[in-house]
Amino acid sequence: MNDTDFWTLATIVGMAGVTVLTRCFFFLSDKPWTLPDLARRGLDYAPIAALASVIVPEIVMTQGQLITTWQDARLFGTAAGVAWFFWRRGVLGTIVSGMVVYLLLHLGFGW
């Protein structure tokens, strides 16, 4: 086993140990643990913030640069999905409408 394999294995074992320790930490205490109200309210927005931080760069950037043209199928697919959501409030329709517009423009016009 060479030096690189040892450090790779040590890193994996260390990360697994930290993961197990942090996930089991709450079971080690005998008294109930509650979040402060401010933290609980902040966690209400965490899924939306995480989703936005992943999706928004995929919509407005290409290869690390902001898009410079309006002829991008992602923009129109996003607009169609947002319009559908505000019209019908359905998640499945939002995904389908956005993907239909995106695929038509991407495959039809090569955007």
Residue pairs with C-beta under 8 A, 6 or more apart in sequence:
26 33
35 43
58 74
59 74
59 75
59 78
60 66
60 67
61 67
62 72
67 74
67 75
71 109
71 111
72 111
73 101
73 102
73 103
73 105
73 106
73 109
73 111
74 102
76 101
76 102
76 105
77 98
77 99
77 101
77 102
77 105
78 98
79 101
80 97
80 98
80 100
80 101
80 102
81 94
81 95
81 97
81 98
81 101
82 94
83 97
84 90
84 93
84 94
84 97
84 98
85 91
85 93
85 94
105 111
